[in-house]
Amino acid sequence: MDLPEGATVDPQELARIAMTRPSDTPDALLPLVDAWIKVQRVILRPLGVSPNSMNRKKAQARPVVGNRLGPYRVIAVDEREVLLGDSDRFLHHRMSFMVTDSTAVMGVVLRTLNRGGDLYWSMVRKHQTRILEQTLLRSLHQIVDGSAYRRPQTH
């Protein structure tokens, strides 16, 4: 997406805000998302799927290589890009937040490894592009407008 003239967007802040709420779920249903994430932790952990750190009541920390940001491990961070991803028994997933002087890009690469991965992808594929676009747009509005989430305190 093109950035407004004169806007400055930090890719670390973009990734942090996007991973605090990376869906198009209406506000009234967010408690159900929190409950589903808790259920996923219990069900998917024995299958080797890493836990999701999202919680609507707690802003994500800024990305640090090796830490988790939402459901993903932070792979790389620099002044132009944040790369997140994970690999499990079902798929390899990578997500990039890139910012140039005038554009912000959120890119995803997903490779299924077996029928379980194919099943997962068939369930989310239909809505994935819309979710990514809305997540990027909502995150950019929060950064450029200076609204919503407070920056987490560092310790």
Secondary structure, DSSP 4 states (H G I P E B T S, - for coil): -BPPTT----HHHHHHHHHHS-S---GGGHHHHHHHHHHHHHHHGGGTPPPP---TTSPPPPP-TTSEETTEEEEEE-SSEEEEEEE-SSEEEEEEEEE-SSBEEEEEEEEE-SHHHHHHHHHHHHHHHHHHHHHHHHHHHHHHHT-SPPPPPP-
